[in-house]
Amino acid sequence: MKNISAILILFTLFISACETASTKTSGPSESSLVIDTVLIDPGDQLVFPYLIAERSFFTENSRYLFNFNDFDHTLEKIDLDKLELTEKHPFDK
């Protein structure tokens, strides 16, 4: 019984040593990740910025970010030069 186990282990090692890698590498892949984070001064308000197309948009000159806040149903105007919440326009629920 010991001989069969030893032969089976040796056979498995032999088969696994003979396998060749099927994946080809063509050199190092280049990737980059850029994260841009800003700290907004909300004053005495809470700001919930969403950077998805349905909830926020930038002005053409990228000075302001308009964001729709689902929690209190307001449109928030954020000045990106001053990094502060400048206005909140309420909507009816």
NORJOVEN-V963331 format. One record per pair of residues at least 24 apart in sequence whose ideal C-beta (glycine too) atoms are under 10 Angstrom apart, sorted by the first residue. I is the first residue (numbers start at 1). J is the second residue. Records with the same first field share a line. If there is no record, write none. Layout:
I=J + J
//
This chain:
38=65 + 78 + 80 + 83
39=83 + 84
40=65 + 67 + 76 + 78 + 79 + 80 + 82 + 83 + 84 + 85
41=78 + 79 + 82 + 83 + 84 + 85
42=76 + 78 + 84 + 85 + 88
43=84 + 85 + 86 + 88
44=85
45=69 + 72 + 74 + 76 + 85 + 88
46=71 + 72 + 76 + 85
47=76 + 78 + 84 + 85 + 88
48=72 + 74 + 76
49=76 + 78 + 85
//
